[in-house]
Amino acid sequence: MKPLNSVVISGFEVLPLVEGGKGIAVSNGESSGAWASSGGVGTFSGVNADSYDAQGRQIDMVYHGRTRRERHEELIAYSIQGGIAQARIAHERSNGRGPIHMNVLWEMAASERVLHGVLEGAKGLIHGVTCGAGMPYKIAEICARYGVYYYPIVSSARAFRALWKRAYHKFSDWLGGVVYEDPWLAGGHNGLSNSENPQRPEDPFPRVRELRSLMNECGLENTIIFMAGGVWYLRDWGHWLDTPEIGKLAFQFGTRPLLTQESPISDAWKRKLLTLKKGDIYLNHFSPTGFYSSAVENAFLDEMKGRAERQVAYQTQPVGEHDTALKIGARGREVFLTAVDKEHALRWIAAGYTEALRTPDSTLIFMTPEKTNEILTDQINCMGCLSACGFSNWAQNEQGSTGRKADPRSYCIQKTLQAISHSDDCETQLMFAGHNAYKFASDPFYANGFVPTVRQLVERLQTGD
C-alpha cells in the first residue's frame, strides 16, 4: 500500500485518519482526545452529550417539565452543557496535539442553538464541526462566526451543489473539507435519496469522483474529501490515494473505533461486535427521522419488523374490497378491511396481539397490550429530541407538531440510544453499526478478544490493515 501522506485539517498537520462522530455518547472527549494525540483527528458526538457534576459523576438526563416544550428546553440545556464538557475533556486528553471536531446532526433538536451554546462555551477547544442528517445550510455561517472549520456530510455531489449554491460559497474560507458518507455502507442514519435504490449499492469511486469534479468547478481543488462508510482495511483503498480524480483525501472511521479501550460503549457491546457475521447489519426504514439507517439485527429490530408485518390497510366506511367489518378498541368501533386482511387480523388477535394502533398511512398494526402501553407512554414522554419526529409527531415549530398522527411503527430514538449507551443492554436496544462490522470477528488484529488502544488502532491502520 502507498504510504499515508500527512494533510492539513483544521489547521493541524495530521495523518489522514479521522474518528467518526457517531451518536449519543458513542464517541466522547476520551476517545476523541486519544485520536488527536495519536496523530489523527478526534471527533466527539455533540448529540445529547454526557455532562458531569463537581465530583465528576455523570449527570442523568431526567426531565421534569410537564409539557413537551418544557422538556425540549431541558434537553437543549443538557446538550449544551454536555457538549462543553466533552470538548474540555477532549482538549485535556489530546494535550493540544491535534484537531478536535464536534459532530452534530442537523435534524437533532435545536441544532443551531446547541451549536451556538457549545461553541461559545468552549471557545478555542473545538477546531471543526462535522454535520449531516439533513441539509445544514446554516452550519457555514455559524462556524465562521466562531472561527471554526465546518465539514458537511453528504452522500452525493448533488447534495453538495445545493449547499454550495445556497450558502457555502459565502463562507468558503472556513470549509475545512467535505465528508462523503456512503449511504449503503455507513452505520447509523444514511443519506439515501428517493432516486436511489436501498437494495442496490453503488460503487463509491465514481460518486466521489463526481463530487471532486464539482468541487473543482467551485474552486475547491485543495479542499479535502473525507471518505466515510465502508472503510476498514486501507489496503483496499490504495488506488484512491494520490489520484487526481479524487484529489486530497482522508479516511473517516466510524465502526472500527467502537472497539478500542477509550471507546465509551459498554463491554457487552464490545463483546457483541466480536460475534457479528456478514449480513447481521440491517438497512431499515424504521427511524422516526424518516431516514434509512443501518443497525445490528437483534431483538429490537425484530420487534420493529413485527410491527410492520402485523399491518393491514383499513377504511372507516366500506369502500371497494374494504367491505369486511372488524371491531377494534375498548369501544368496539368498526373499521373495514379486506376479507383476507381480516383473517390475518383475527389470527394476530388470537396470538395475543389484541391492540390495533392506527398509523398516519391509514393502516392498523396489531400489538400486545404491554407493548401498546410502552409505545403510548414513550409518545407521551417525548422531549422533542428531533427537529421533527414521526414517532411522537413533535416538531420544532410554533405548533409543536408535524400535523400528522404519531406513527407507532417507529420508536423513541432518544430513549433507546441513551439506553444502549449507558447500559449493557445491546439486545433490546437500537445498535447502530456500519455494514463491515462483521469483520471484527475475522480480522486477526482482534484475535482472542483483543481490544486495542486508539494509538494501537491508528498504528495498525497505517499498515493498510
N, C-alpha and C positions, 0 to 999 in steps of 0.2 A: 504493500500500500504506500501511496505517496505520503511524505511527511506532512504533518499539520503545520501550516504556517500561522504565526500569530496574526491577529486582526485587532483593530481598534473598535471597541464597543463602549459606548457611554463615556468616552474619554480615557479609557484604560486599554493598554496593550495586553491582550489575553489570548489564551487558546480559543479556537472557535467551537467551544463546548459550553452549552447553556443548559441550566436546570429549568425544566418546565415548571410553570407556576402552580398548576393544578387547583383543586378546590379547597373546601373548608378544612383548614388545619392539616393539609396533606403535604404542603411544603411550608416551612416556617423560618424563623430567624436562625435557628440552629442549623438547619440544612443549607439554607442559602448562604449563611456566613461561611460554612465549610466549603461550599463550591467556590466562592470568591477567593478564599485564602488558598485554594488548591490550584489556582491559575485559570479558572473558568468564570462563568457568570452565574451568580446566585439569584434565584427568584423566589420570593416568599409570596404566599397566597394572601391577597388583601380581601378575600371573601369571608366576612364574619370571622376575622382572625381572633385568636385567643388573646386575652389580656390577663394581668396578674395583680394581686393586691400587694401591699407593702411588704409582706412576708414571702412574696414570690409564689403564692398559691394561685392556681388558675381560678379565674372568676367564672362561675357558672352563669350562663345566659338565661336568666329567669325573667319572665315578662309579667309585669304587674298591671299593665293597662287593661281597662275593661273593653276598649274598642280596638279594632284593627289599626286605626290611625294612631292611637296612643302606643300600641305595641310596635308599630312601624318606627315611631320616633325613638323608642328604646333600642331597637335593632340598629338604627343608624349610629346612635351614641356608642353602642358596643363595638360596632365595626370600626369607627374612627379610633377609639381607644385601643383596640386590638392591633390595628394597622401600625399605629405609632409604636406600640410595644414591640412588635416583631421587627420593625425597622431598627430599633435601638439594639435589640439582641443580635441581629444580623451584622450591624456595624461593629459591635464588640467582638463577635466571633471571627470576623474577617480581618480584624486589625487594620482596616482601611486598605487592604491589599488589592481589592478588585471591586468590580461594579456590583451593586445590589439593585435588583429590579423588584418591582411590586407588580403582581398580576391581579387584574380586576376583570370582571365580566360586565360588559356594558348593560346587559339586561338584569343585573342584580339591583336590589333596592337602592334607590337614591345614589347611583354610582357617581354622579357629579359632586354631590355633597360630601360623599365619603372621600373622594379624591382630594377635594379642596381641604378637608379636615386633616387628612393624613399628611399630605404634602406640606401643609402649613405647620403641623405639629412635629414633623420630622425633617425639617429643613437641613439639607446637606447630607442626609443619611441615605437618601434614595436617589439613584442616578438614572433610573429608567422606569418606565411603566409599560407593561405589555397589556393589551386589551383586545378581547374578542367577544364572541357571543352577541352578535348584533352588528350594527354599523356605527362604530364610535366616531362620529364626525367631530365632536367637541373635544376629544382627547388631545388633539394637537394644540388647541388654544389654551387648555388648562395646563398642560405640561410646559408650554412655552412661558406661561406666566411665572412658573416656579423655577425655570431654568433646568428642566428635567427632560431627558430624551423620551420620545414615545415610539412604541413598537406595535403597530396594529397587527392583529392576527386575521389573516384572510385565507380563503380556500380557493380563490380564483383570481385571475387578472381582472376580470370584470368587476369584482367587488372593490379591488384597489382603485380601479379607474374612477368609480363613483366617489370614493373617499377623497381621492386626489383633487378631482374637479370641484367638489363642493367645499372642501376645507383645507386639505393638507398642503396645497400649493402655496397657501398664505404663510405657512409655518414650516417650510422645508428645512430650515437650519436645524430644527430640533427633531427631525425624523431620523432616529438612530438606525432603523432597519425595518424590514417588513418580514413578518413571520408567516411563511406558507405552512398551513396545517392541513395535512392530507385528510380529507373528510371521510375516507373509508378505513383508515388505519389508526387514527388517533384515538386516545381514550377520552372519556367524558363527552361533552357536547360536541357535535360535529356540524360543519358548515355546509351540509348538502343543500343544494338549491332545488327548486321544483323541476328543473330541466335535467337533473342528474338522477340516475338510477341507483338507489342504495345497494342493489344486488349486483351491480356491475362496476367493480373498481376500475379506475383508470390509472394508467402509468403516470406517476408524478412528474417525470422528467419533462415531457412536453408542456405540462401545465406550468411548471416553474420557469421553463424557457420562455413561455408566453408572458409570464409575469415580468421577467427580466427585460424582455423586449419593450414592454410598456414602460417600465421604469426608465429605461434608456431614453425613450421618447420624452420623458418628463425631466430629463437632465439628472437622473439619479443613478448614473453609471457606477459611482463609487459607494452607493448605499448598499449595505449588506443585506442578504436574504438569509433568514433562519429556516432551514428545512426541519419541519416538525411532523411527527406522526409516522410511525413505522420504522424509525431509526433504531437499530440495535447494534449490529457489527458495522463499524465504519469501513471495513474492507469491502462491504457490499456497495459502498457509495464512492469508491475510488475514482470512477470515471466522471464524477461530478466535480472533482477538485481541479482547480486551475483550468477550467473550461470556459472560454469566452461566452458560450451560450448561456451559462449560469452566472458567471462573474463572481464577485465576492460572496463567500458562503460561510455559514456556521451551521452547526447541528444542535438542535434542541431535543433534550431527552426528558420525557415525562414519566415513562413507566420504569425504566431501569433505576432511577434514583429512589424509587419506593423501597428497594431492598438495599439500604445502607444503614450503618449504625446510627447515623444522625437523623435518618428519616423518622418523623414523629408518629407514623402509623403503628398500630399495636403489633406485638409479637405474633398474635393469632393471624393477623392479616399477612404478615411476612411469611409465616409458615404456609398459608393458603396459596400464596403466589408460587411457591416451590412445587406445588402439586398440579398446576393447571396443565391442560392438554390443548392441542390445537383444536380450535373450534369452540372452546369454552367461553370466548368473548362474543357477546351478542349485540349486534347493531339493532336498536329498537327505537320505537317512536312513542314511548310512554311518558316522556318528560313533560312536566307542566309548563316548560318554557316554549313548547312547540317545536324544538329542535330534535333531530335524531341524536342518540347518544350511544356510546359503547360501554358495556359493563359486563362483569363476570356473571355467567348464568348460575344462579343459586336459588334458594327458596323465595327470595324477594322477587326476582324476575318471574319465577314460576307462578307466583300469586298474580302478577300483572298480566301474564299470558292467560291465566284462568279467567280473569275478569273479561278480557277481550273475547274469549271463546264462548263464555256463557252470555251471549249478547244476541238480541233479536230486535228488529225494527218494529215499531208499533204506530198505531193511529188512535186518536181519541174518539173517532167515529168510524164506522165501517166504510172502507174505501177499497174498491177493487178486490184483490186477493186477501187484503187485510179485513176479513169478514168474520173472524172467529174470536169470540169474546173470552177474556181472561180477567178474573177479578184479582186485584193486587192491593197491598197495603192494608192497614188496620180497618179502614172503612170499606174495603172491598170494591173500590172503584174499578169500573170496567175499562179495559183497553182492548184494542183489536189487533190480532196477529194473523199471519197466515196459518192455515191448519197445520202445516209441517212445523212451523216455529212454536205453535202451542204445544205440540208433542214434546219438543225439546224442553220447553219451559217446565212442563209438568214433571219430566224426568229430573231436572235440576232441583225443583222444589222437593221432590221425594227424597233426593240425596242430601237435603238439609240446607240448600241454598234458597231459603224461603223469602228473602227480601229482594224486591225489584226496585232498583235505583235508576232514575231517569238520567240520560246524558243530553248534552246540548245538540246531539245529532238525531234526536227522536228515536233513540234506541233504549232498551232496558238491559241492564246487567243484573244477574242474579247472584246474591251474596248470602253468606251465613249471617245470622243476627249479630254475632260477635264482631265480625269484620265490618258490617254495616255501621255499627256503633263506633268503631275505631275511625272509619272514614269520616263520619259526621263530626266526631269530636275534633279530628285534625283540621277539618274545614272551619269549624267554629274558632279554633285556637290560632288561626292564621295571623302572622305578624307582618305580612307584606314583604317577604324576603326577595321578591322579584318585582321588576317594573310592571309586569303583568303575569298573572298566574292562571293557567287553565283549571287547576285543581280546585282552587277556592273562589275563583272569579275576582280576586283582588286586582286592582290596577292603580298605578301611581298617578291618579288624576283627581279632579275635584270631586267626582262621584265616588271614588274609591272602588270602582267596579269596571270589569270589562264589558258589562252589559249582556253577558251570556250566562247561561246556567253553569254552575260549578260542575266539573267533569269527574265523576267517581272512577273513571278508568285510569286516572293518573294518581299522583301521590304527593304528600308533603315533602318536598325535596330538602327543605331546611331540617326537618326532623330526622330523616334517615341519614343525611350526610353528617350531621352532628353526632348521631348515634354511632356510626361506624368509625368516626374519627376519635371518639372518646370512650370506646369500649372494646371488648374482644369479640363482639358480635359481627362477623363478616358473612354470616349465612342468611340472616333475615333482614339485612340492610342492603342498600344500594352500594355496590362495589365497582366503581369506575376503574377501567384499565384499558390500555391500548391493545390492539389485536395481536401484537407479538409477545404478550405477557407469558404465553405458554413456553417461551424459550428459557425462562428461568430454570425449568425442570431439566433441560438438555444442555444448557451452557455449562461447560466444565468449570468455569470460574466460580460457580455456585455449588460445586460438588460437596456432598456431605453437609449440606445446610449452611455453607459458608456465607456470612453476611459481611461485606467489605465496609470499610470507612469510605467516605466520599473521596478522600485523597487516593485511596487504592482503586476506586472505580475510575477516577479521572486518568490515572496512570494506565489502567487497563485499556480504556477507550483509545488512548494514543497509539496502542499497538495494532489497532484495527479490530481487536476482539472486544 
